[in-house]
Amino acid sequence: MSAASETQTRGRVLGAYTLIHLLLVMFEMQLISIKSPADFELFSLVAVMFSLAALPIALTATIAPVPPKRAKLRISWLFYISPVAWSAAFLTGITNGAFWMMFPIYAKGIGFELANVAVFMATAVLAGAVAQWPIGSLSDRLGRRFFLAGGAIVSAAFGIALATTNADQTILLFAFVAVFGAASFPLYTLALAHANDLVNKRRAVEVAGGLLLIFSIGAVIGPFVSSVAMGILGPNALFATTALFHVLLVAAVMVRIQVRSSIPTRHKEEFVMVPQTTPAVYELDPRTDATVEAPEPEQPEPAPVADPEPQEKTRLHAPAPSGA
């Protein structure tokens, strides 16, 4: 997709990809109202849909693009560039992994019928999808870290609300989970945008791939931690667990705000909504096509200590770097 699309349309292609991804995720959740997931039919249906999805690509006459050069994964360099983005990717991986894997068990455990479980979960996903662009656009003007901290605070607050609300208060549960999804789902994309604000544009794929790996490590840990908590304290412990990690994210952001000042507006990139899927999709990001050099630092820049390519200019400034 990256090589076949034009620079002028690549952002729209990425947006369409993300929209279709989220819509199909919500459609997938509704399948459990058709047939019990304990039977084989749903799994067979998904296998058939995967096969049908490959048909348009297999039948196209367009020549396959040349595979792009593989970007390097440098986890320690990412932490050096932005501890906030690194920490946010890891902690949101934990909370998102716990949500996706354990939410159906939570909903069933508090008394929801199987068909209502899908609608309950889809409410959070839809709210998270709708909130991406407004939050992202505001973060372009008001700062990424402000919305990272604010989103984490709201997620923690409504996580506690979900953990303490009774199952018979259905309307409240749906309202709370919608706000939780709207606040928590954009956090990873905000972290990615914040990291991109701090590096040369040609590093966008490298940054995205590294943060996705960190996010994935957290997503493996999240279900394990939340399942242990739910086994001891009951199903409501799921959102008590996510609230704990969202509070840790708030603490991480606030510490970095005290250490580094905000990024100048001229250094910020436009917010681009991206899905948390394969790193290859980040090559669609129109920011990766830019060949503009990083802006000159306001003061002489010291030699980098963590970047293995010290000759490259980044958007970090000395003596007080302007990003987290």
N, C-alpha and C positions, 0 to 999 in steps of 0.2 A: 504493500500500500504506500509506503514511504516514497519509493522511487517512481511509482506510477502516478502519483498525484503531483500537482503543481504547487509552487510556494504559495500562490494566492489562494488556493483552495484547501491547503493542508489542515488549517485550523478547523474548517468546517467538516472535513473528513474525520478528524479526531473527535470533534463534538458529536457527529452522527454515530461514530463507533461507540462512544461512551453512552449515548442515549439508548441505542439498541441494546447494549450490554445490560443496562439497568432495567429496561423494560422487560427483557427476557428473564432476568433474575426474578422479577416480580411474577411473571407468567409461570415460571417454573414452580414457585411456591404454591400456586393454586392447584397444581396437579394432584396434591395429596387429597383434595376434596373429591377427585374422580375415583380414585382407587387407593386401597390401603398400601402404604409403602412396605409392608411386610411381604407383599406378593411380588412376583417378578415382572408384572406387566409394565409398571412405571419405568423400571430400569431398561426394559426392552424398547419402550417408546423413546426414551432419551437416546439410546444407541441408534435408533432409526433416524432421529432428528440430527444427530451428529453426522451420519452418513449423507443425509440430504443436504446438509450445510456445505459439504465439500463439492457438491455437483456444480454450482456456478463457477467455482475456481477451476475445476477439472475440465469443464467444457469451453472455457474462454479461449479466444484465439490470441490474446495478448501474451507477449513473451515475458517470461518470469524475469523480474529484475535481478541484477547481480547482488548477492548477499553483501550487506554492509560490513565494514571492518568492525571487528568485535571491540567494544569499549572495555577498558580495564576496570576492575573492581578494586577500589582502594578505600577500605573501611576506615582506617586510621586517618587518612587524608580528609575524608568527609567529616570526621569528628573535629579535626583541626579547623576546617572551613566553617562549620556551624554546629556547635554542640546542641543548640536548640533543635535544629532540624533532625539531627541524629537521634536525640532523645525522644522527640515527638514521633518519629517513624517507629522506633522500638515500642514505645508505650501505647501508641494507637494500634500497633500490630497486636499487642496483648489484648486490648479491649475489643477490637474488631474481631479477632479470632475467637474470643470467648463468646461474643454476641452471635456470630454466625453458626458456631457449632453447638452452643448450649441453649440458645433462646428457645427452640422448640421444646426442649426438655423442661425449661422453666415454665413456659406457657401451659404445657400439659400438666405440670406438677401443681400449678395453682388452680386448675380446674377447667381450662378451656377445652372445648371440643376440637377434634382434629381439624375440621374444616375452618374453624375460627382461628386456629393457630397460624395458618397461612396468611389470613387477612391481617391479623395482629402484627406479624413480622413484616408484611408488605407495607404497612403503614409507616414503619420506621424507615424502610428503604426509600419509599417515595418521598417522604419528608426530607431525607438526607440528599436525595437527588435534586429536589426543588431548591434547597438552600444553597447549593454549591455556587451558583453564579452570583446571587446577591452578596453573599459573604465574601467571595473572592473579589468582586468588584470594589467593595468597600475596603478590603484589605490593601488594594492598590493605592488608596489614598491615605488611609489611617494607620497602616502598618500591619505586617503579618503577625508579629508577636502579640500585639493587642488582641487580635482575634483568636490566636492560639490559646492564650490565657483565658480569654472570655468564654470561648467554646468549651474549654476543659472545665471551667467553673460551672457552666450551665449543665454540662454532661454529668458532672459529679452530683450536682443538686438534684437533677431529675432521676439519676440513678438511685439515689437514696429514697426519693419519692416512690419510685417503682418498687423498691425493696420493702417499703413499709405500707404499701397500699393493699387492701384486701381484694380478693378475686371477685367479689360481688360488686365492686365499684368499677364496672366495665368501662363507662364513659371516661372516667378519670384515667384508667390504665391506657386507653387508646390515646388520650391527649398527652399523657406523660411520655409515652413511647415515641410519639411523633416529635415532640420537642427534643427528646434525647437523640433521635436519629438526625434531626436538623442540625444539632449542635456538634455531634461527635463525628459524623461521616465526613465533613469537609476538613477535619483536622490534618489528615495525611496530605491532602493536596495543598493545604496552606504551608505545611512543612517543606514540601517539594518546591513550592514557589519561593519560599524564603531562602532555601539553599541556592536556587538559580539566581536570585538577586545578588549573590556574593561571588559568583564565578564568571569566567568568560563564557560567552554564549555557546561556543563549540564544545563545552563540557556538559551540556544539558543531558545528553544520553547517559554519560558516565555517572553523573550525579543521580539521575533517576533510577538507573539500574542498581546502584549501591544502596540507595534508600529503600528500594523495593526488597532487596535482600535482607536488610535490617528489619523492615516491616514483617517479612515472612518469618524470620526467627522469632519475633514477638508473637506472631500468629500461631506458632507451634506451642509456645509456652502458655498462652492465654487459656485455651480449653482445658489444659491439665490443671492449672491453678484454680480455675473456676469450678471444675468438676469436683476437686477435693473439697473446696469450700461448700459446695452444694450438698455433697455427701454428708458433711458434718452438721451444717446449719439449715439445710433445706433449700428449696428452689429459689427463694428470694435472695440467697447469698450471691447469685449471679451478678445482680446490679450493685450489690454492696462491694463486690470485687472490682467491677469496672470503675466505681466511684473512687476507690482507693488509688487506682493507677491514674485516673484523671487528676486527682489531687497531686500526685507526684509530678505530673506534667506541668501543672500550675507552678509548683515549687521550682522546677527546672527553668521555666521561662522567666519567672520573677528574679531568680538568681542572675541569669544572663542579662536581664535588663539593667541590673545594678552594675554589671561589669562593662557592658558595651552600650553605646548610644544607638539611636535609631539609624536605619539606613537612609541616606539622602534620597529624595524623590527621583533624581535623575538616574540613579543606579537601579531602580526597581524595574522588573519585567512585568509585562501585562499578565494577569492571572489567566491560566489555561486549565480547564477542568480535564483531568485525566483519570482513567480507570486503574484500579490496582490489579493489573493482570501482567502479562509477559513484558519484559523490558523492551522487546522489539517494537511495541506500540509507541514508545516514547520518541521514536524516530519520526513519527508523524507530527510531533510538536513543531509548530512553525518557528519557534525560537532557535531550533537546531540549525536552521538554514542561514542564520545571520552570520555575516563575516565581519561585523563591526568589531574593532578592537576595544578592549576594556578601557574605560576612561582613565585619564592620567590621575594619579593620586594627588590629593591636595598638598601633601608633604612628602618628603623622600621616604620611599618604602624600604624597610629592612629586608634582608635576604630571608626567604621562607625557610622554615626549619622542618616542615613536614611534607611539603610538596616535592616529590621526586623529580619534577621538572622545574627547577627554580628560575629558568629564564622566562617563564610565562608570567605576564601581568595578571593578577586577579583583582577582584574588587574589594579586597581588604585594605584598610588604610592604617597608617601608623602616625603617631604612636598609639592612638586610641582607635582601633578598628571600628567601623561604623555599623557592622552587622553582628548578629549573634552567632 
